[in-house]
Amino acid sequence: MADDDRTTPQSPAFAQGGVVSGEASLPDEHTARVRARQSDGAREEPQTMHRVHDTTVDAQPPPSSTELAEPSRRQRRRERDRRAEKRAMQWLVGVFVGLGGAAILLVNVLLDDTPTKTDTTELAENAEVEPPPPVKPPPRRAPGVFTTAPTEAVDIPAIRQLQSDGLTIAAEGLPEVIAENTGDAVAPLAALETCRFAFSVWEFSPNRRFRFMTTCAPLEGQILYGAYEIRGGRVHMSPLTTPIARITSVFDAERPASMKTRVESLLKGEVMMSFEVNQRVTVMRAGLHGEGFHDTYRAKNTITLHHQLAPGRVPTPSGGGGGGRAAPPPPPAAPPPKAGGKDPLLDLLKGGQ
């Protein structure tokens, strides 16, 4: 039978790899190896297959520190560039301002018409040389004349009246006499100065001259002349000299008006002692009214000086409210001095010695 002649796997010819009826048959060893490889691969899952929900394969790695710091580095870089641009702009503005200032200075120098030192020197050399004017010596000042220095103008009514129409003033009452020395001769000399300046009168003329008139009876008829100078609100008077005294007064015109006088008692031309006399100026009138003031206040000065001194007794003024030690009864008042006669004041001082 034809079917009996086919080779089957169980036949010896198939096992030996022979060819039966023109068909090739694989060896058994090769077939066994292929089947074993297929059975081993069926037990393991292929490596190319992935589970649907498996995310471990597709997960991205965490960012590094370099990647995290990159934005901050870019920000710092932008800020640095911005500061550099600002500095460059400031530098450019400064350069333009400097160039503009230099240009303005150059234009001013080129257009300046002021002659230089060389030009002035040439002009002076070319000009005719004129001799300098002769220098005149300063005028000599007459003795006893004051020269006034420029002072600040003070608006005081008494000063204005003095400069325009003249001024007459009077110090009513007894003055304050302060002795700067001590000794037996202080009391009679202080009494003399008290009598001299009680109810005294000063007359100022606009031509910077003045008169001092006393109302003291022993000094009746003694009128002293001098010059004055205005310094602000004060009138400084030149020293008035008598045979026995040097008198320097300052009139303060500001309210309350006052007169301050320094009296130096002289003996043979030398200063024996000094007094300071302070008074309140109570009456002021514009104009020259010296004689009228003198006649009015002469009767009010009732101080009497005693030129006859008892040994060891200090005389005191009487009749003016003065006090002190007891004095002997006053002798008759001395008659007024005659022309060419002796000075009763000098006799008083000699008697006090």
C-alpha positions as CSV (number, residue, x, y, z in Angstrom):
1,M,0.0,0.0,0.0
2,A,1.1,3.4,-0.8
3,D,0.3,4.7,2.6
4,D,2.5,2.2,4.3
5,D,5.5,3.4,2.3
6,R,5.4,7.1,3.9
7,T,7.9,7.9,6.5
8,T,6.5,8.7,9.9
9,P,8.3,10.2,12.8
10,Q,8.4,6.9,14.5
11,S,10.1,5.2,11.6
12,P,13.8,4.6,11.6
13,A,14.3,6.5,8.4
14,F,12.8,9.7,9.9
15,A,14.9,9.4,13.0
16,Q,18.1,9.2,10.9
17,G,17.1,12.2,8.9
18,G,16.7,10.5,5.7
19,V,14.6,11.5,2.8
20,V,11.5,9.4,2.1
21,S,9.4,9.8,-1.0
22,G,11.3,13.0,-2.1
23,E,10.6,15.0,1.2
24,A,13.3,16.2,3.7
25,S,13.0,15.4,7.4
26,L,14.6,17.4,10.2
27,P,16.8,15.7,12.7
28,D,15.4,14.9,16.1
29,E,18.0,16.9,17.9
30,H,17.2,20.1,16.1
31,T,13.5,19.7,16.7
32,A,14.0,19.0,20.4
33,R,16.2,22.2,20.8
34,V,13.6,24.3,19.1
35,R,10.8,23.0,21.2
36,A,12.8,23.4,24.4
37,R,13.6,27.1,23.5
38,Q,9.9,27.8,22.8
39,S,8.8,26.2,26.1
40,D,11.4,28.3,28.1
41,G,10.3,31.5,26.4
42,A,6.6,30.9,27.2
43,R,7.4,30.9,30.9
44,E,9.1,34.3,30.9
45,E,7.5,37.7,30.0
46,P,9.1,39.4,27.1
47,Q,11.3,42.3,28.1
48,T,9.8,44.6,25.5
49,M,6.4,44.4,27.0
50,H,5.3,47.0,29.6
51,R,2.4,47.2,32.0
52,V,-0.3,49.8,31.3
53,H,-0.1,51.5,34.7
54,D,3.7,51.2,35.2
55,T,5.2,54.8,35.6
56,T,8.7,53.9,36.8
57,V,9.9,53.7,33.2
58,D,8.6,57.1,32.1
59,A,9.3,59.2,35.4
60,Q,11.7,62.2,34.9
61,P,14.7,62.6,37.3
62,P,14.6,65.5,39.9
63,P,16.2,68.9,38.8
64,S,19.7,69.6,40.0
65,S,20.9,72.6,42.1
66,T,22.5,74.1,39.0
67,E,19.1,74.1,37.2
68,L,17.4,75.6,40.3
69,A,20.1,78.4,40.6
70,E,19.9,79.3,36.9
71,P,16.9,81.9,37.3
72,S,18.7,83.7,40.1
73,R,21.9,83.9,38.0
74,R,20.0,85.3,35.1
75,Q,18.3,87.9,37.4
76,R,21.7,89.0,38.8
77,R,23.1,89.2,35.3
78,R,20.3,91.5,34.2
79,E,20.8,93.8,37.3
80,R,24.5,94.0,36.6
81,D,23.9,94.9,33.0
82,R,21.4,97.6,34.1
83,R,23.9,99.2,36.6
84,A,26.6,99.1,33.9
85,E,24.3,101.0,31.5
86,K,23.5,103.6,34.2
87,R,27.1,104.2,35.0
88,A,27.9,104.5,31.3
89,M,25.1,107.1,30.9
90,Q,26.3,109.1,33.9
91,W,29.8,109.1,32.5
92,L,28.6,110.3,29.1
93,V,26.5,113.1,30.7
94,G,29.6,114.2,32.7
95,V,31.8,114.3,29.7
96,F,29.2,116.4,27.8
97,V,28.8,118.8,30.7
98,G,32.6,119.2,31.0
99,L,33.0,119.8,27.3
100,G,30.2,122.4,27.4
101,G,31.8,124.2,30.3
102,A,35.2,124.2,28.6
103,A,33.6,125.6,25.4
104,I,31.9,128.4,27.3
105,L,35.2,129.3,29.1
106,L,37.1,129.3,25.9
107,V,34.5,131.6,24.2
108,N,34.6,134.0,27.2
109,V,38.4,134.1,27.0
110,L,38.4,134.7,23.3
111,L,35.7,137.4,23.5
112,D,37.1,139.2,26.6
113,D,37.8,142.9,25.9
114,T,39.5,143.7,29.2
115,P,43.1,144.8,28.6
116,T,45.7,142.5,30.0
117,K,48.6,143.4,32.2
118,T,50.9,143.8,29.1
119,D,48.4,146.2,27.5
120,T,48.2,148.4,30.5
121,T,52.0,148.4,30.8
122,E,52.3,149.5,27.2
123,L,49.7,152.2,27.7
124,A,51.4,153.5,30.8
125,E,54.8,153.6,28.9
126,N,53.3,155.4,26.0
127,A,51.4,157.9,28.0
128,E,53.0,161.1,29.2
129,V,54.3,160.8,32.7
130,E,52.9,163.5,35.0
131,P,54.6,164.4,38.2
132,P,52.6,163.5,41.3
133,P,51.0,166.4,43.1
134,P,52.9,167.8,46.1
135,V,51.9,166.4,49.4
136,K,50.7,169.1,51.7
137,P,51.4,168.7,55.4
138,P,48.3,168.3,57.6
139,P,47.0,171.5,59.1
140,R,48.2,172.1,62.6
141,R,45.4,172.2,65.1
142,A,45.1,175.1,67.5
143,P,45.5,174.3,71.1
144,G,42.2,173.6,73.0
145,V,40.2,172.9,69.7
146,F,38.5,169.5,69.3
147,T,38.4,167.6,66.1
148,T,35.3,165.5,65.6
149,A,35.4,162.0,64.2
150,P,32.5,160.5,62.2
151,T,30.0,159.0,64.6
152,E,26.7,157.3,64.2
153,A,23.8,159.7,64.1
154,V,21.6,159.5,67.2
155,D,18.1,160.9,67.1
156,I,17.9,162.7,70.5
157,P,15.9,165.9,70.8
158,A,18.4,167.6,73.1
159,I,21.3,166.9,70.6
160,R,19.2,168.2,67.7
161,Q,18.4,171.4,69.6
162,L,22.0,171.8,70.5
163,Q,23.2,171.5,66.9
164,S,20.5,173.8,65.5
165,D,19.8,176.6,68.0
166,G,22.0,175.9,71.0
167,L,21.0,174.5,74.4
168,T,21.0,175.7,78.0
169,I,20.9,173.2,80.9
170,A,20.8,173.4,84.6
171,A,21.3,170.9,87.4
172,E,19.1,171.8,90.3
173,G,19.9,170.7,93.9
174,L,23.1,169.5,95.5
175,P,25.4,167.3,93.6
176,E,26.9,164.0,94.7
177,V,30.6,164.6,95.5
178,I,32.8,161.5,95.9
179,A,36.4,162.0,97.1
180,E,39.1,159.6,95.8
181,N,41.6,160.6,98.5
182,T,41.6,160.9,102.3
183,G,43.1,163.5,104.5
184,D,42.3,166.7,106.5
185,A,41.9,168.8,103.3
186,V,39.2,166.6,101.8
187,A,36.3,168.1,103.7
188,P,36.9,171.8,102.8
189,L,37.6,170.9,99.2
190,A,34.5,168.7,98.9
191,A,32.5,171.6,100.4
192,L,33.9,173.9,97.8
193,E,33.0,171.6,94.9
194,T,29.5,171.1,96.4
195,C,29.0,174.8,96.3
196,R,30.5,175.2,92.9
197,F,28.2,172.6,91.2
198,A,25.0,173.3,93.2
199,F,22.4,174.8,90.8
200,S,25.1,175.1,88.1
201,V,24.4,176.2,84.5
202,W,25.9,175.1,81.2
203,E,25.2,177.0,78.0
204,F,26.1,175.2,74.6
205,S,26.2,177.2,71.4
206,P,25.9,175.6,67.9
207,N,29.5,176.5,67.0
208,R,30.9,173.9,69.5
209,R,31.6,176.3,72.3
210,F,30.1,176.3,75.8
211,R,30.1,178.3,79.0
212,F,30.0,177.0,82.6
213,M,28.5,179.4,85.2
214,T,28.4,178.7,88.9
215,T,26.0,180.1,91.4
216,C,28.3,179.7,94.4
217,A,28.6,183.1,96.2
218,P,32.4,182.9,96.9
219,L,32.9,182.1,93.2
220,E,30.4,184.7,91.9
221,G,31.4,186.1,88.6
222,Q,33.6,183.1,87.6
223,I,32.6,182.0,84.1
224,L,34.6,179.3,82.3
225,Y,34.7,178.8,78.6
226,G,35.6,175.7,76.5
227,A,34.8,173.6,73.5
228,Y,32.7,170.4,73.2
229,E,32.5,167.4,71.0
230,I,29.4,165.2,70.3
231,R,29.9,161.5,70.4
232,G,26.7,159.6,69.9
233,G,24.3,160.7,72.7
234,R,27.0,162.3,74.9
235,V,28.7,165.7,74.8
236,H,32.3,165.7,75.9
237,M,33.7,169.0,77.1
238,S,37.2,170.2,77.1
239,P,39.0,170.6,80.5
240,L,38.4,173.9,82.3
241,T,41.4,175.1,84.3
242,T,41.4,177.5,87.2
243,P,44.3,178.3,89.5
244,I,43.3,175.6,91.9
245,A,41.3,173.1,89.9
246,R,41.0,171.3,86.5
247,I,37.3,170.4,85.6
248,T,36.4,167.9,82.9
249,S,32.6,167.2,82.3
250,V,30.6,164.8,80.2
251,F,26.9,165.5,79.5
252,D,24.7,162.4,78.8
253,A,21.7,163.7,76.8
254,E,19.8,160.4,76.9
255,R,17.0,160.2,79.4
256,P,17.5,160.5,82.3
257,A,19.9,163.3,81.4
258,S,22.9,163.5,83.7
259,M,26.2,165.3,84.1
260,K,29.4,163.6,85.3
261,T,32.4,165.7,86.2
262,R,35.9,164.9,87.3
263,V,37.6,167.6,89.4
264,E,41.3,167.6,90.1
265,S,42.4,170.0,92.9
266,L,45.8,171.6,92.0
267,L,48.4,173.0,94.3
268,K,51.3,174.8,92.5
269,G,50.3,173.1,89.3
270,E,50.3,169.5,90.7
271,V,47.2,167.4,91.4
272,M,46.7,167.2,95.1
273,M,43.4,165.2,95.2
274,S,40.5,164.2,92.9
275,F,36.8,164.3,93.2
276,E,33.9,162.8,91.1
277,V,30.8,164.9,90.9
278,N,27.5,163.3,89.7
279,Q,24.4,165.4,88.9
280,R,20.9,165.0,87.4
281,V,20.2,167.6,84.7
282,T,16.7,168.8,85.5
283,V,16.1,171.7,83.2
284,M,16.9,172.0,79.4
285,R,15.8,174.8,77.1
286,A,16.7,175.4,73.4
287,G,18.7,178.6,72.8
288,L,21.3,180.6,74.7
289,H,19.7,181.5,78.1
290,G,22.8,181.3,80.3
291,E,22.3,184.7,82.0
292,G,18.6,184.1,82.7
293,F,19.3,180.7,84.2
294,H,22.1,182.1,86.3
295,D,20.0,184.9,87.7
296,T,17.2,182.5,88.5
297,Y,19.2,179.9,90.4
298,R,21.7,182.2,92.1
299,A,19.3,183.0,94.9
300,K,18.6,179.3,95.5
301,N,22.3,178.4,96.2
302,T,22.5,179.4,99.9
303,I,25.7,177.4,100.7
304,T,28.2,179.4,102.7
305,L,31.9,178.5,102.8
306,H,34.0,179.2,106.0
307,H,37.5,180.3,105.0
308,Q,38.4,181.0,108.7
309,L,39.0,177.5,110.1
310,A,39.4,176.6,113.8
311,P,42.3,174.3,114.7
312,G,41.3,170.7,114.4
313,R,37.7,171.5,113.1
314,V,36.4,170.4,109.7
315,P,34.2,173.0,108.1
316,T,30.9,171.9,106.6
317,P,28.6,173.7,104.2
318,S,25.6,175.4,105.8
319,G,22.3,176.3,104.4
320,G,22.1,173.6,101.8
321,G,21.0,170.8,103.9
322,G,24.6,169.7,104.7
323,G,25.5,168.0,107.9
324,G,28.7,167.0,109.7
325,R,30.7,168.1,112.6
326,A,30.0,171.3,114.5
327,A,31.8,174.3,113.2
328,P,32.5,177.7,114.9
329,P,30.1,180.5,114.2
330,P,30.4,181.7,110.7
331,P,32.2,185.1,110.2
332,P,30.7,187.8,108.1
333,A,30.5,186.8,104.4
334,A,33.5,187.9,102.4
335,P,32.8,190.8,100.0
336,P,32.8,189.9,96.3
337,P,36.3,190.2,94.7
338,K,37.3,193.4,93.1
339,A,39.1,193.8,89.9
340,G,42.8,193.1,90.4
341,G,42.2,191.9,94.0
342,K,42.9,188.6,95.6
343,D,40.9,185.4,94.9
344,P,38.8,184.4,98.0
345,L,38.8,180.8,96.9
346,L,42.6,180.7,96.9
347,D,42.5,182.4,100.4
348,L,40.1,179.6,101.5
349,L,42.5,176.9,100.4
350,K,45.4,178.6,102.0
351,G,43.4,179.0,105.2
352,G,42.6,175.2,105.1
353,Q,46.3,174.3,105.0
